[in-house]
Amino acid sequence: MPDDLLKTVLLPLALILLMVGMGMSLTVADFRRVLFAPKATLVGVFLQLVMLPVLAFGLVYLFKLPGELAVGLMLVAACPGGPTSNLISHLSKGDTALSVTLTAVSSVVTVFTIPLVVGFAMERFMAGEAAIELPFGKTLVQLMVVTVIPIAVGMWIHAARPGFSQRMSKPVNVMSMVFLALIIIAAVLKEKDLGAQIAAVGPAVVVLNLGGMVLGFVAAGLMGLVKAQRIAISIEVGIQNGTLALAIALGLLESAGLAVPAVVYSLFMFVSGAVMIGWFGRGKTTVP
């Protein structure tokens, strides 16, 4: 399969389908809920969009990651949550409504913050290397096309045809994720020294994932939020949309090396998610 077709057509198409499926599970109320639970939402958004990239920045130095892997880790930290975090939050008896709201809000806000975070990371960690161009305006438009607009289309479908949306949301998500996984595997497997890169970035990815969860749970507790909210925020901060990170690395930035941290992250988050479900899923929580 030609690389140009894979990166410029198939990969964005798969991501758009995934975002439409995600939008079909959202409503305007998920955004309006911010007005009714501003404290929990603001805490979650701040931890996810500010503190997680700060944590990733520190891990780059702690684990002495080389340029592409460093930027790839920052890209993962800059991404929003996704449908996976909502499902894990629900099964862990977290505040599912808060989880969905955080995903909805962060999916919109990160369209503006991802270019800033990744641009900063490239300037900081890839100086002297074959730097990858990341023009802010172009990247912003591309992210709008593959995330915000498809989510809005999915929400419109949900509002206009709720029965159809409920029937098709899951099949669309499954189909697009399988499609996306096959494309990503085809692209990443071409990367040289893939095993060595995974070994190098693996520990940092694990600490980012688990550290984000601990950060979310502890900080939310210090802010006086109830257990269900702490669980939801912990999962939203700890489990990012690795699929989006992969698509940006391969489709927008056209770098398989930048995608390696997202590949490892996307696999490990199911392990940590299963632990959260096993730990909290059997308990009783109170949703405000």
C-alpha positions in Angstrom: 0.0 0.0 0.0 1.5 3.4 -1.0 2.5 5.5 2.0 0.8 8.6 0.6 -2.5 6.8 0.3 -2.2 5.4 3.8 -1.3 8.7 5.5 -3.3 11.3 3.5 -6.5 9.3 2.8 -7.1 6.1 4.8 -5.7 7.3 8.2 -7.7 10.6 8.3 -10.8 8.8 7.1 -10.6 6.1 9.8 -10.1 8.8 12.5 -13.0 10.9 11.1 -15.3 7.8 11.3 -14.1 7.2 14.9 -14.9 10.8 15.9 -18.3 10.6 14.2 -19.0 7.5 16.3 -17.8 9.3 19.4 -20.1 12.3 18.6 -23.1 9.9 18.3 -22.7 9.2 22.0 -22.6 12.9 23.0 -25.3 15.5 23.4 -25.4 19.3 24.0 -26.2 18.5 27.6 -22.7 17.0 28.0 -21.3 20.5 27.3 -24.0 22.3 29.2 -23.2 20.2 32.3 -20.1 22.3 32.8 -22.4 25.1 34.2 -23.9 22.7 36.8 -20.7 21.0 37.9 -18.0 23.7 37.2 -15.7 22.8 40.0 -15.2 19.1 39.0 -15.0 20.0 35.3 -12.4 22.8 35.8 -10.3 20.5 38.1 -10.4 17.7 35.5 -9.6 20.0 32.5 -6.8 21.7 34.3 -5.1 18.5 35.4 -5.6 16.9 31.9 -4.5 19.8 29.7 -1.9 21.5 31.9 -0.5 19.2 34.5 -0.3 16.0 32.4 1.9 17.7 29.8 4.0 19.1 32.6 4.4 15.5 33.9 5.4 14.3 30.5 7.9 17.1 30.2 9.6 16.0 33.4 9.6 12.3 32.3 11.4 13.2 29.1 14.3 14.4 31.2 14.0 11.7 33.8 14.2 8.9 31.2 16.5 10.9 28.8 14.3 10.3 25.8 15.7 11.1 22.4 14.0 13.7 20.2 11.3 11.9 18.4 10.3 9.8 21.4 10.3 12.9 23.6 7.9 14.7 21.2 5.8 11.6 20.9 5.4 11.4 24.6 4.4 15.1 24.8 1.9 14.5 22.0 0.2 11.7 23.9 0.0 13.9 27.0 -1.5 16.8 24.9 -4.4 14.7 23.6 -7.9 14.6 25.1 -9.7 11.6 26.5 -11.8 9.4 24.4 -14.6 6.8 24.4 -12.3 4.3 26.1 -11.9 6.5 29.2 -15.7 6.9 29.4 -16.3 3.2 29.3 -13.6 2.5 31.9 -15.0 5.2 34.1 -18.5 3.7 33.9 -17.2 0.1 34.7 -15.1 1.5 37.6 -18.3 3.2 39.1 -17.0 6.6 38.5 -19.1 9.7 37.6 -19.7 8.7 34.0 -21.5 12.0 33.2 -18.5 13.9 34.4 -16.2 11.7 32.4 -18.2 12.3 29.2 -18.3 16.0 29.8 -14.5 16.1 30.3 -14.0 14.2 27.1 -16.3 16.5 25.2 -14.7 19.7 26.5 -11.1 18.5 26.1 -11.8 17.3 22.6 -12.6 20.8 21.6 -10.0 22.7 23.7 -7.1 20.4 22.6 -7.6 21.4 19.0 -6.0 24.7 20.1 -3.6 23.3 22.7 -2.1 20.4 20.8 -0.3 22.6 18.2 1.1 24.7 21.0 2.3 21.8 23.1 3.8 19.8 20.2 5.3 22.8 18.6 7.0 23.7 21.9 8.2 20.1 22.3 9.7 20.0 18.7 11.5 23.2 19.3 12.8 22.0 22.6 13.7 18.4 21.9 14.3 18.2 18.1 16.6 21.2 17.7 19.5 20.1 15.4 17.6 17.2 14.0 15.6 17.0 10.8 12.8 19.1 12.5 9.2 18.4 11.4 7.3 21.5 10.4 4.2 22.2 12.5 2.5 25.4 11.3 -0.1 26.4 13.9 -2.8 27.6 11.5 -2.6 24.6 9.2 -2.5 22.1 12.1 -5.5 23.8 13.7 -7.5 23.5 10.6 -6.5 19.9 10.1 -7.4 19.0 13.7 -10.8 20.7 13.3 -11.5 18.7 10.1 -10.6 15.3 11.7 -12.0 15.9 15.2 -14.4 18.8 16.0 -16.4 18.7 12.7 -16.9 14.9 12.8 -17.9 15.0 16.5 -20.4 17.8 15.6 -21.8 15.6 12.7 -22.1 12.7 15.1 -24.0 14.8 17.6 -26.3 16.1 14.9 -27.1 12.5 13.9 -27.8 11.6 17.5 -30.1 14.6 17.9 -31.9 14.0 14.6 -32.1 10.2 14.6 -31.5 9.0 18.2 -32.7 5.5 17.6 -30.3 5.1 14.6 -27.5 6.7 16.6 -27.9 4.3 19.5 -27.9 1.3 17.1 -24.9 2.5 15.0 -22.6 4.2 17.6 -21.0 1.0 18.7 -20.6 -0.7 15.3 -19.1 2.6 13.8 -16.6 2.8 16.7 -15.6 -0.8 16.4 -15.3 -0.7 12.7 -13.3 2.5 12.6 -11.0 1.3 15.5 -10.2 -2.0 13.7 -9.6 -0.1 10.4 -7.4 2.4 12.2 -5.5 -0.3 14.0 -4.7 -2.1 10.7 -3.5 1.1 9.1 -1.3 2.0 12.1 0.3 -1.4 12.3 1.1 -1.2 8.6 2.8 2.2 9.1 4.6 1.6 12.4 6.0 -1.8 11.5 8.1 -0.1 8.8 10.0 1.8 11.4 13.6 0.8 11.9 14.7 -0.4 15.3 11.1 -0.5 16.5 11.9 -2.9 19.4 14.7 -0.7 20.7 12.4 2.4 20.6 9.6 0.6 22.4 12.1 -0.5 25.1 13.4 3.0 25.4 10.1 4.8 25.8 8.1 2.0 27.5 9.0 3.0 31.1 8.2 6.7 30.5 4.8 5.7 29.0 3.9 3.5 32.0 4.8 6.2 34.4 2.9 8.8 32.4 -0.2 6.6 32.4 -0.1 5.5 36.1 1.2 8.9 37.3 -1.6 10.7 35.5 -4.1 8.4 37.3 -2.6 9.0 40.7 -2.3 12.8 40.0 -6.0 12.9 39.0 -7.2 10.9 42.0 -5.1 12.7 44.6 -5.6 16.3 43.3 -9.4 15.8 42.9 -9.5 14.5 46.5 -7.6 17.6 47.8 -10.2 19.7 46.0 -12.9 18.0 48.1 -14.6 16.1 45.3 -16.5 12.9 46.0 -15.2 9.4 45.3 -17.1 8.9 42.0 -15.7 12.2 40.7 -12.2 11.4 41.8 -12.4 8.1 39.9 -13.7 9.8 36.8 -11.0 12.5 36.9 -8.3 9.9 37.6 -9.2 7.9 34.5 -9.7 11.0 32.3 -6.2 12.3 33.2 -4.6 8.9 33.1 -6.1 7.6 29.9 -5.7 9.8 26.8 -6.9 9.3 23.3 -3.9 7.3 22.0 -5.7 6.8 18.7 -5.7 10.5 18.0 -2.1 10.8 19.0 -1.3 8.0 16.5 -3.3 9.6 13.8 -1.6 13.0 14.3 1.9 11.5 14.4 1.3 9.4 11.2 -1.2 11.5 9.3 -0.4 15.2 10.1 3.3 14.9 11.1 4.1 11.9 8.9 6.5 10.4 11.4 6.4 6.8 12.5 9.0 7.5 15.2 6.7 10.0 16.9 3.9 7.4 16.9 5.9 4.8 18.9 5.0 6.3 22.4 1.3 6.3 21.4 1.5 2.7 20.3 2.9 1.6 23.6 0.5 3.9 25.5 -2.6 2.6 23.6 -1.7 -1.0 24.6 -0.8 -0.3 28.2 -3.8 1.8 29.0 -6.0 -1.3 28.7 -3.9 -2.9 31.5 -4.2 0.0 33.8 -7.9 0.4 32.9 -8.5 -3.2 33.8 -6.9 -2.6 37.2 -9.1 0.4 37.8 -12.2 -1.6 37.0 -11.1 -4.5 39.2 -10.2 -2.1 42.1 -13.2 0.2 42.1 -15.8 -1.6 40.0 -17.0 -3.8 42.9 -17.3 -0.9 45.4 -20.1 1.5 46.0 -19.8 5.1 45.0 -22.0 8.1 45.3 -22.6 10.3 42.2 -23.6 13.8 43.0 
